[in-house]
């Protein structure tokens, strides 16, 4: 009956005639008119930065990022789902029975944190490679092993592989359907707030991508390395968006400016820029990125793309 951990559809055209509903944590505590407007489409959610919809013929592919706890950040993809009206959940609860959940979307939390069972970490200060990880919810992990939705990809807070990175928190997931970068067309692009705390300052966010496998198995990811120089400022990648047809990806970041006359950093500023270029945080000038290196070995024609794409840039301070 808990409301938390769910993705819920809301019928917004139905008037509930309730101006100030009480704050509740369980569905059965809601007034009946509000219950009738709600449908649960997924559970097992820990924290998501949003849902991205990609139109494919007469249906929509949904992309959902699930922010991890200590180990894993995960991206999920699904098309079909089995919605369960909240009134049906409450009826089953009152009858002390379980609703039919065959085909219901379950991202696995709290038994699973992405690709791994949720764990409790016992750190080893002398040698971090000897940190102990103990399964926290063994029974829940077993029960949801088969029924949970497998991630499209997962990346980790600690990753020893030289071409990967240690993440902090997933902040955005978007499909890229443009033709400006042919080798990236059809990929799923995502951002992480900042590389792990062991990285040398200044802090940098991460831009990466993956692809959907036709066999629905877990796929690997690749980092998109950009050559834009943020200087000594830390750059946190806080969000990711697209235009309506998903042919242009908008990347949002925050920079922390240091006041030389103060021991404290000034407030964060948010800048909006397209993935294919970067905005000078002080002058508002758009600079094309230098050719970016992908781990797959190809070089993308960013300069030519800038000449032909008629990009629009928005800038906003917060």
LONUKE-910020 format. One line per field, with one value per residue (C-alpha): residue in three letters; x, y, z. Coordinates in steps of 0.1 Angstrom, whole numbers, always signed. Layout:
residuo c(ALA;...)
X c(X;...)
Y c(Y;...)
Z c(Z;...)
//
This chain:
residuo c(UNK;UNK;UNK;UNK;UNK;UNK;UNK;UNK;UNK;UNK;UNK;UNK;UNK;UNK;UNK;UNK;UNK;UNK;UNK;UNK;UNK;UNK;UNK;UNK;UNK;UNK;UNK;UNK;UNK;UNK;UNK;UNK;UNK;UNK;UNK;UNK;UNK;UNK;UNK;UNK;UNK;UNK;UNK;UNK;UNK;UNK;UNK;UNK;UNK;UNK;UNK;UNK;UNK;UNK;UNK;UNK;UNK;UNK;UNK;UNK;UNK;UNK;UNK;UNK;UNK;UNK;UNK;UNK;UNK;UNK;UNK;UNK;UNK;UNK;UNK;UNK;UNK;UNK;UNK;UNK;UNK;UNK;UNK;UNK;UNK;UNK;UNK;UNK;UNK;UNK;UNK;UNK;UNK;UNK;UNK;UNK;UNK;UNK;UNK;UNK;UNK;UNK;UNK;UNK;UNK;UNK;UNK;UNK;UNK;UNK;UNK;UNK;UNK;UNK;UNK;UNK;UNK;UNK;UNK;UNK;UNK;UNK;UNK;UNK;UNK;UNK;UNK;UNK;UNK;UNK;UNK;UNK;UNK;UNK;UNK;UNK;UNK;UNK;UNK;UNK;UNK;UNK;UNK;UNK;UNK;UNK;UNK;UNK;UNK;UNK;UNK;UNK;UNK;UNK;UNK;UNK;UNK;UNK;UNK;UNK;UNK;UNK;UNK;UNK;UNK;UNK;UNK;UNK;UNK;UNK;UNK;UNK;UNK;UNK;UNK;UNK;UNK;UNK;UNK;UNK;UNK;UNK;UNK;UNK;UNK;UNK;UNK;UNK;UNK;UNK;UNK;UNK;UNK;UNK;UNK;UNK;UNK;UNK;UNK;UNK;UNK;UNK;UNK;UNK;UNK;UNK;UNK;UNK;UNK;UNK;UNK;UNK;UNK;UNK;UNK;UNK;UNK;UNK;UNK;UNK;UNK;UNK;UNK;UNK;UNK;UNK;UNK;UNK;UNK;UNK;UNK;UNK;UNK;UNK;UNK;UNK;UNK;UNK;UNK;UNK;UNK;UNK;UNK;UNK;UNK;UNK;UNK;UNK;UNK;UNK;UNK;UNK;UNK;UNK;UNK;UNK;UNK;UNK;UNK;UNK;UNK;UNK;UNK;UNK;UNK;UNK;UNK;UNK;UNK;UNK;UNK;UNK;UNK;UNK;UNK;UNK;UNK;UNK;UNK;UNK;UNK;UNK;UNK;UNK;UNK;UNK;UNK;UNK;UNK;UNK;UNK;UNK;UNK;UNK;UNK;UNK;UNK;UNK;UNK;UNK;UNK;UNK;UNK;UNK;UNK;UNK;UNK;UNK;UNK;UNK;UNK;UNK;UNK;UNK;UNK;UNK;UNK;UNK)
X c(+0;+30;+29;+67;+87;+60;+55;+19;-3;-28;-60;-58;-92;-112;-122;-119;-134;-109;-89;-65;-61;-41;-5;-4;+21;-3;-29;-57;-53;-62;-98;-117;-121;-83;-78;-100;-76;-45;-30;+4;+25;+57;+73;+108;+118;+144;+149;+144;+154;+124;+109;+119;+95;+107;+80;+84;+56;+23;+39;+63;+96;+101;+135;+139;+170;+171;+196;+215;+223;+260;+270;+251;+233;+209;+189;+158;+138;+103;+74;+45;+33;+5;-12;-29;-56;-51;-87;-78;-48;-69;-96;-70;-55;-89;-95;-60;-51;-24;-34;-22;+12;+21;+37;+39;+70;+93;+127;+138;+144;+149;+161;+182;+203;+206;+227;+236;+217;+214;+244;+257;+293;+319;+349;+385;+404;+438;+429;+396;+398;+391;+358;+332;+298;+270;+236;+211;+178;+185;+149;+137;+165;+156;+118;+124;+153;+132;+102;+122;+130;+166;+185;+194;+228;+243;+274;+291;+304;+337;+349;+385;+383;+405;+379;+350;+344;+332;+298;+280;+243;+225;+210;+194;+185;+175;+174;+193;+175;+194;+215;+241;+262;+254;+274;+254;+219;+196;+217;+206;+226;+229;+247;+262;+265;+302;+330;+336;+351;+386;+389;+413;+397;+381;+350;+337;+304;+302;+285;+280;+259;+246;+225;+195;+203;+179;+183;+173;+204;+225;+246;+278;+283;+309;+321;+318;+350;+347;+376;+359;+381;+362;+394;+397;+359;+340;+313;+284;+262;+227;+202;+197;+169;+160;+140;+106;+119;+149;+174;+192;+203;+204;+229;+226;+255;+263;+296;+310;+327;+353;+353;+390;+379;+360;+368;+334;+322;+296;+262;+260;+249;+230;+238;+220;+238;+235;+255;+272;+287;+294;+285;+312;+299;+312;+307;+278;+297;+290;+321;+321;+336;+369;+365;+355;+370;+347;+361;+349;+376;+358;+360;+329;+327;+316;+328;+309;+278;+279;+279;+249;+227;+215;+218;+199;+213;+194;+211;+196;+210;+196)
Y c(+0;+23;+52;+55;+35;+37;+53;+65;+77;+105;+113;+151;+158;+143;+168;+154;+184;+181;+213;+204;+166;+153;+143;+105;+77;+49;+46;+35;+67;+88;+100;+77;+104;+107;+70;+67;+90;+70;+40;+23;+14;+4;-3;-10;+27;+42;+76;+86;+117;+114;+93;+99;+88;+78;+74;+43;+39;+37;+31;+47;+34;+45;+51;+54;+59;+46;+64;+39;+39;+30;+8;+11;+35;+19;+27;+7;+5;-8;-5;-24;-24;-36;-8;-16;+9;+20;+10;-25;-26;-14;-39;-67;-53;-53;-89;-99;-112;-103;-86;-103;-89;-110;-86;-58;-36;-40;-23;-44;-20;-26;-61;-51;-20;-22;-52;-61;-72;-42;-43;-29;-18;-21;+0;-9;+23;+6;-9;+2;-28;-50;-33;-59;-59;-78;-85;-64;-79;-115;-127;-98;-103;-139;-132;-106;-123;-135;-111;-78;-59;-62;-30;-18;-9;-2;+17;+17;+41;+22;+8;-3;-5;+21;+32;+37;+59;+58;+75;+95;+99;+95;+128;+123;+98;+107;+89;+106;+103;+129;+124;+150;+123;+91;+68;+80;+78;+55;+56;+64;+92;+98;+120;+115;+144;+140;+115;+96;+115;+100;+119;+149;+183;+202;+181;+170;+155;+126;+122;+87;+65;+30;+11;-11;-48;-68;-98;-76;-84;-60;-38;-20;+18;+41;+75;+106;+126;+163;+187;+218;+235;+245;+257;+255;+255;+224;+214;+192;+176;+181;+173;+162;+171;+171;+190;+175;+152;+142;+152;+176;+168;+196;+192;+212;+217;+237;+254;+265;+299;+307;+342;+351;+375;+348;+314;+302;+294;+316;+301;+275;+288;+266;+268;+251;+240;+215;+184;+194;+226;+244;+278;+300;+304;+340;+355;+335;+326;+293;+273;+241;+212;+198;+164;+141;+107;+77;+45;+27;+45;+68;+106;+126;+156;+182;+212;+202;+194;+229;+245;+224;+219;+255;+249;+271;+277;+288;+302;+307;+314;+300)
Z c(+0;+2;-23;-24;-50;-77;-110;-111;-139;-129;-147;-147;-164;-136;-109;-74;-56;-29;-24;+4;+7;+37;+34;+34;+27;+17;-11;+12;+32;+2;-4;-27;-55;-56;-55;-87;-106;-99;-117;-108;-139;-122;-88;-74;-79;-57;-72;-109;-127;-149;-178;-215;-242;-277;-303;-325;-350;-330;-296;-271;-258;-222;-207;-169;-149;-113;-90;-69;-32;-28;-58;-90;-113;-138;-169;-179;-210;-217;-242;-228;-193;-172;-153;-120;-108;-72;-64;-74;-52;-22;-29;-29;+3;+21;+9;+21;-13;-39;-71;-103;-111;-141;-166;-141;-143;-113;-113;-84;-55;-27;-32;-62;-69;-107;-117;-81;-50;-27;-3;+29;+25;+53;+42;+47;+51;+47;+13;-4;-27;+3;+12;+22;+6;+23;+7;+27;+16;+6;+7;-14;-39;-43;-47;-74;-92;-121;-121;-121;-153;-163;-168;-202;-188;-154;-143;-110;-83;-83;-117;-122;-160;-176;-202;-177;-147;-112;-110;-83;-94;-127;-136;-171;-198;-234;-267;-296;-329;-349;-380;-372;-355;-375;-352;-323;-339;-320;-289;-254;-239;-202;-177;-142;-117;-111;-113;-81;-51;-57;-89;-87;-85;-101;-102;-136;-146;-171;-205;-218;-241;-246;-271;-269;-276;-297;-273;-243;-224;-203;-225;-219;-221;-235;-222;-244;-239;-247;-250;-236;-210;-179;-164;-126;-121;-111;-136;-123;-150;-135;-163;-198;-223;-260;-285;-295;-322;-301;-328;-305;-270;-244;-217;-184;-161;-130;-124;-90;-92;-66;-51;-45;-17;+2;+16;+3;-32;-47;-55;-83;-117;-142;-179;-207;-238;-266;-265;-297;-283;-251;-237;-223;-187;-184;-218;-231;-263;-280;-288;-310;-292;-305;-321;-293;-287;-283;-268;-299;-318;-342;-344;-348;-372;-346;-366;-397;-377;-362;-396;-408;-378;-371;-334;-309;-274;-243;-213;-179;-144;-112)
//
